[in-house]
Amino acid sequence: MDIDAGTILVGALSIIGCTLPFVITNKKRKAVEQKLLQKLKEAAVQFQCSINETEIVGSYAIGFDNIKKHLFFYNPSVGIEQVLTVNLQELAGCKILNVSRKINYDGENHRVIDRLELCFTPKNRKEEIRWEFYDAEKSFQMSGELISLEKWVKTINKEIKPAA
């Protein structure tokens, strides 16, 4: 069985054509992740902090300095081009704000999440500090935000409780 050069060329081009979009997408995603992490690190330096724990989900990055107890958050998709920070030593608690609604689809009730926020209760002020992680009007689809928030609320409250 002879395989001519044309068949080999068509096969090679087909393989390249199928894999190239994945390679390009992965490279772009890595570049975005690096930019998000860089923003967090730049903000941490301003507070003389060193980020020990980070997570990138969708379009946001969150980082934590477990020595100085500072939390950093950057989410350019919500229109805020600055890194938000909070000192956990000044907090009384942390919770998730899940704004959702019920819809009826095919005779079944479903809950649709419209917005997710991380809410901090300061020790000395009445007003909550809120960080927006997801808004259905700005982001088409969720990509793990709720699971990420649940993890961070647990971590933050664990860090707050010994100080309280």
C-alpha positions in Angstrom: 0.0 0.0 0.0 1.5 3.2 -1.2 0.8 6.6 0.5 1.6 9.5 -1.8 2.8 12.9 -0.7 -0.6 14.5 -1.3 -2.3 12.2 1.2 0.4 12.8 3.8 0.1 16.6 3.3 -3.7 16.5 3.6 -3.5 14.4 6.8 -0.9 16.7 8.3 -2.9 19.8 7.5 -6.0 18.2 9.0 -4.2 17.4 12.2 -2.8 20.9 12.5 -6.2 22.4 11.6 -7.9 20.5 14.4 -5.3 21.1 17.1 -4.3 24.7 16.4 -7.5 26.3 17.8 -6.9 24.4 21.1 -3.3 25.5 21.3 -4.2 29.1 20.6 -7.0 29.2 23.1 -4.8 27.6 25.8 -2.0 30.2 25.1 -4.5 33.1 25.4 -6.0 31.7 28.6 -2.5 31.4 30.1 -1.7 35.0 29.1 -4.9 36.3 30.8 -4.1 34.2 33.9 -0.6 35.8 34.1 -2.1 39.3 33.8 -4.6 38.6 36.6 -1.9 37.2 38.9 0.5 40.1 38.1 -2.2 42.6 39.1 -2.7 40.8 42.4 1.1 40.7 43.1 1.5 44.4 42.3 -1.3 45.2 44.8 0.2 42.9 47.4 3.6 44.7 47.2 1.8 48.0 47.9 0.6 46.5 51.2 4.0 44.8 51.9 2.2 41.5 51.5 3.1 38.2 49.8 0.3 36.2 48.3 0.5 32.6 49.4 -2.7 31.2 48.0 -4.4 32.2 44.7 -7.2 31.1 42.5 -8.3 32.1 39.1 -11.9 31.3 38.0 -13.4 32.7 34.8 -12.3 36.4 34.6 -11.3 37.0 38.2 -8.4 36.3 40.5 -8.3 36.1 44.2 -5.3 35.8 46.4 -4.5 35.6 50.1 -1.6 36.5 52.4 -2.0 34.1 55.3 0.7 35.8 57.3 -0.6 39.4 57.2 -4.2 38.3 56.7 -4.9 40.3 53.6 -7.2 39.2 50.8 -6.9 40.6 47.3 -9.4 40.4 44.4 -9.3 41.5 40.8 -12.2 41.2 38.4 -11.9 43.4 35.3 -15.1 42.0 33.8 -17.2 43.9 36.3 -15.8 47.3 35.2 -13.4 47.8 38.1 -9.8 48.1 37.0 -8.3 48.1 40.4 -7.4 45.4 42.9 -9.7 45.3 45.9 -8.3 44.3 49.2 -9.5 43.7 52.7 -7.6 43.0 56.0 -9.2 40.0 57.6 -8.2 41.2 61.1 -10.8 44.0 60.7 -13.6 41.6 59.8 -16.3 40.0 62.0 -17.5 37.6 59.3 -17.9 36.7 55.6 -20.8 35.2 53.7 -22.0 34.6 50.1 -24.8 36.8 48.7 -26.6 34.6 46.1 -29.2 36.6 44.2 -31.3 34.1 42.4 -34.8 33.5 41.1 -37.1 30.6 40.4 -38.2 29.8 36.8 -40.6 27.2 35.5 -39.2 25.3 32.6 -40.9 22.2 31.2 -43.2 22.0 34.2 -40.2 21.9 36.7 -39.0 24.7 39.0 -35.4 25.7 38.6 -33.3 28.3 40.4 -31.2 30.7 38.2 -28.4 32.6 39.7 -28.4 36.3 38.7 -25.5 37.6 40.9 -22.9 36.2 43.3 -21.0 38.4 45.8 -18.7 37.9 48.6 -19.9 40.0 51.6 -17.6 41.0 54.4 -19.0 42.3 57.8 -16.5 44.7 59.3 -16.0 44.8 63.1 -16.2 48.6 63.4 -18.7 49.6 60.7 -22.2 48.7 59.9 -21.9 48.8 56.2 -20.9 45.5 54.4 -18.1 45.4 51.9 -19.2 43.5 48.8 -17.1 42.0 46.0 -19.0 41.0 42.8 -17.9 37.7 41.5 -20.7 37.0 38.9 -23.4 39.0 37.3 -25.7 37.4 34.7 -26.1 40.7 32.9 -22.3 41.0 32.4 -21.2 37.4 32.1 -23.1 34.9 29.9 -22.2 31.7 31.8 -20.9 30.8 35.2 -17.6 28.9 35.3 -17.2 27.6 38.9 -17.8 30.9 40.8 -20.1 29.4 43.4 -17.8 26.5 44.3 -14.9 29.0 44.5 -16.9 31.3 46.7 -17.9 28.5 49.1 -14.2 27.6 49.4 -13.1 31.2 50.1 -15.9 31.8 52.6 -14.8 28.7 54.6 -11.1 29.8 54.4 -11.8 33.4 55.4 -14.2 32.6 58.3 -11.6 30.1 59.5 -9.0 32.8 59.6 -11.3 35.3 61.2 -12.6 33.1 64.0 -9.2 32.7 65.9 -8.8 36.5 65.9 -12.3 37.1 67.2 
